[in-house]
């Protein structure tokens, strides 16, 4: 991994650090709506984000100055709307690439948008696309990663951080540089059309793949085994009732 520099071609070359902001994703979206000239690869990093959002309006709680909360502007006009989950795969893999440098193979990807170490969540992302016709004009990639925070609300029993796992403090700027470099590398693979390679690696690192586990489906606890991801990004689960396919929030992972 690179050290504390943004050595890539474009991601992180324009870095805007904010002391406090409601949401870095919202900051970027508002800027684009006002035709501000953000370059592709612009990174908005917040020291404190007080209304950070996860998938489907979940709130992302982060202790100021302890974690990474940032957004990246991408312009994947080469990507058709019906293949937008390919970007999700690329970003998930990039985050996992970096986490594996620190935590080894215990770092995994949890569908659809979380990063795990073992059975605990260390981060998540929210990708918001601005569409032009059948293509994606802009993608705002919001990322939150727990780094040095060790105290979390008691209600969040399956949350962790790098420091909780590895008992060390980490330089946030170094990690941000590493993550931006990894995202650029995976994004360039995506732009080159390496969908098969990205999918194979994504599945290889997918949490609970080919393991019988408990899930909540339609309010009922059922046994199932994740067997794949559909072309549109749906979770494919083998159950006693046969193969079932789920969108986000239609299935809940039950911790053992």
C-alpha positions in Angstrom: 0.0 0.0 0.0 1.1 3.6 -0.6 2.0 5.7 2.4 0.6 9.1 3.2 0.4 10.5 -0.3 -2.3 10.4 -3.0 -0.2 8.8 -5.7 -3.0 8.0 -8.1 -4.0 9.8 -11.3 -7.1 11.6 -10.1 -8.8 10.3 -6.9 -7.7 12.5 -4.0 -5.8 15.0 -6.1 -8.5 17.5 -5.2 -9.1 17.1 -1.4 -11.5 19.4 0.5 -11.4 18.9 4.3 -14.3 20.3 6.2 -14.4 20.9 10.0 -18.1 20.1 10.2 -20.8 19.2 7.7 -24.2 17.5 7.8 -23.2 15.0 5.2 -20.3 14.8 2.7 -22.6 13.2 0.2 -25.1 16.0 0.5 -22.3 18.6 0.3 -21.2 17.1 -3.1 -24.7 16.8 -4.4 -25.6 20.4 -3.5 -22.4 21.6 -5.2 -23.2 19.7 -8.4 -26.7 21.1 -8.4 -25.2 24.6 -8.3 -22.8 23.7 -11.2 -19.7 24.0 -9.0 -16.7 22.7 -11.0 -15.8 19.6 -9.0 -13.3 17.4 -10.9 -13.7 13.6 -11.1 -11.9 12.2 -8.1 -12.7 15.1 -5.8 -12.7 13.9 -2.2 -14.7 15.7 0.5 -13.5 14.7 4.0 -15.3 15.7 7.2 -13.7 15.9 10.6 -17.2 15.9 12.0 -20.3 14.7 10.2 -23.5 15.2 12.2 -26.1 13.7 9.7 -24.1 11.0 8.0 -26.4 8.5 6.2 -26.1 4.8 5.4 -28.2 2.7 3.1 -32.0 3.5 3.0 -31.6 6.5 5.4 -29.9 4.6 8.2 -27.8 7.0 10.3 -24.0 6.6 10.5 -22.7 7.5 13.9 -19.0 8.6 14.1 -17.0 10.1 16.9 -15.4 13.3 15.6 -11.7 13.0 14.7 -11.5 9.3 15.3 -12.8 7.8 12.0 -12.9 8.3 8.3 -16.0 9.9 6.9 -15.7 11.1 3.3 -17.2 11.1 -0.2 -15.7 10.7 -3.6 -17.0 12.1 -6.9 -16.8 9.7 -9.8 -18.1 10.1 -13.4 -18.8 6.6 -14.6 -20.6 7.5 -17.8 -19.3 4.3 -19.3 -21.6 2.3 -16.9 -25.2 1.7 -17.8 -27.8 2.1 -15.2 -28.7 -1.6 -15.2 -25.1 -2.4 -14.3 -24.7 0.1 -11.4 -24.0 -2.7 -8.9 -20.7 -3.2 -10.7 -19.5 0.1 -9.1 -20.6 -1.2 -5.7 -18.5 -4.3 -6.3 -15.4 -2.2 -7.3 -15.7 0.1 -4.3 -16.3 -2.8 -1.9 -13.3 -4.6 -3.1 -11.1 -1.5 -2.8 -12.1 -1.0 0.8 -11.5 -4.7 1.4 -8.1 -4.5 -0.3 -7.0 -2.0 2.3 -8.5 -3.7 5.3 -6.9 -6.9 4.4 -3.5 -5.2 4.6 -4.2 -4.7 8.3 -6.6 -7.4 9.4 -5.8 -10.2 6.9 -8.5 -12.5 5.5 -10.8 -11.8 8.4 -11.7 -8.6 6.5 -14.7 -9.5 4.3 -17.5 -7.9 2.3 -21.1 -8.0 3.5 -23.8 -7.6 0.9 -24.8 -5.0 -0.1 -22.7 -2.2 1.2 -20.8 -3.1 4.4 -17.2 -3.9 5.4 -16.7 -6.5 8.1 -13.9 -7.9 10.2 -15.0 -11.3 11.3 -18.6 -11.0 12.3 -18.5 -7.3 13.1 -19.1 -4.2 11.0 -16.2 -1.8 10.6 -17.6 0.4 7.9 -20.2 1.0 5.2 -20.8 3.0 2.1 -23.6 4.8 0.3 -23.4 5.3 -3.5 -25.8 7.9 -4.9 -26.1 8.0 -8.7 -27.1 10.9 -10.8 -28.4 9.4 -14.1 -28.4 10.9 -17.6 -30.5 8.7 -19.9 -29.3 5.2 -19.6 -25.9 6.1 -18.2 -24.6 7.2 -14.8 -23.4 10.9 -15.1 -22.1 11.2 -11.5 -21.7 8.7 -8.7 -21.2 10.1 -5.2 -19.5 7.5 -3.1 -19.9 8.1 0.6 -17.7 6.0 2.9 -17.6 5.7 6.7 -14.9 3.5 8.4 -14.3 3.1 12.1 -10.6 3.6 12.7 -9.6 4.8 16.2 -13.0 4.9 18.0 -13.3 2.2 20.7 -16.6 3.2 22.5 -19.9 2.6 20.7 -23.5 2.7 21.9 -24.5 -0.5 23.7 -27.2 -1.1 21.1 -24.5 -1.6 18.4 -23.2 -5.0 19.5 -21.7 -6.0 16.2 -19.6 -2.9 15.5 -15.9 -2.7 15.7 -12.9 -0.5 14.6 -9.3 -1.1 13.5 -8.2 0.0 16.9 -10.6 -2.4 18.7 -9.4 -5.3 16.6 -5.7 -4.5 16.5 -5.0 -2.4 19.6 -3.2 0.4 17.7 -3.8 4.0 16.7 -3.8 4.8 13.0 -3.1 7.9 11.0 -6.3 8.9 9.2 -4.5 10.7 6.4 -2.4 7.7 5.7 -5.4 5.4 5.5 -7.3 7.9 3.4 -4.5 8.0 0.9 -4.4 4.2 0.8 -8.1 3.9 0.3 -8.2 6.5 -2.5 -5.4 4.7 -4.3 -7.1 1.3 -4.0 -10.5 2.8 -5.2 -8.7 4.3 -8.2 -7.1 0.9 -9.1 -10.4 -0.9 -8.9 -12.3 1.9 -10.7 -9.9 1.6 -13.6 -10.5 -2.1 -13.7 -14.2 -1.4 -13.9 -13.7 1.2 -16.6 -11.7 -1.3 -18.6 -14.6 -3.7 -18.5 -13.1 -6.4 -16.2 -16.6 -7.3 -14.8 -15.9 -11.1 -14.7 -12.7 -10.6 -12.6 -14.3 -8.1 -10.2 -17.3 -10.4 -9.7 -15.1 -13.4 -9.0 -13.1 -11.5 -6.4 -16.2 -10.0 -4.9 -17.7 -13.5 -4.4 -14.5 -14.9 -3.1 -14.6 -12.3 -0.3 -18.3 -12.3 0.4 -19.5 -12.8 4.0 -21.3 -16.1 4.6 -21.0 -17.3 1.0 -21.9 -21.0 0.7 -22.5 -21.2 4.5 -25.8 -22.2 6.0 -26.9 -19.4 8.2 -30.1 -17.9 9.8 -31.9 -15.1 8.0 -35.1 -13.2 8.7 -37.3 -13.4 5.6 -40.8 -11.9 5.6 -40.5 -11.7 9.4 -39.7 -15.4 9.8 -36.4 -16.9 10.8 -35.3 -19.2 8.1 -32.1 -21.2 7.2 -30.4 -20.2 4.0 -27.1 -20.2 2.1 -25.9 -17.3 0.0 -24.9 -18.7 -3.4 -24.4 -15.6 -5.5 -25.3 -12.1 -6.6 -27.6 -11.5 -9.6 -26.5 -9.2 -12.5 -28.5 -6.4 -11.0 -27.0 -6.9 -7.5 -29.7 -8.9 -5.8 -28.7 -11.5 -3.2 -29.3 -15.1 -4.3 -30.0 -17.4 -1.4 -30.7 -21.2 -1.4 -33.4 -22.1 1.1 -35.5 -25.1 1.9 -38.1 -23.6 -0.4 -35.6 -23.3 -3.3 -33.6 -20.4 -4.6 -34.8 -17.0 -3.5 -33.6 -13.6 -4.7 -33.6 -10.5 -2.5 -33.2 -6.7 -2.8 -31.8 -4.7 0.1 -34.0 -4.7 3.2 -35.9 -7.8 2.0 -33.7 -10.1 4.0 -32.0 -9.6 7.4 -28.8 -11.3 8.6 -29.3 -12.8 12.0 -26.2 -12.9 14.2 -25.5 -16.2 15.9 
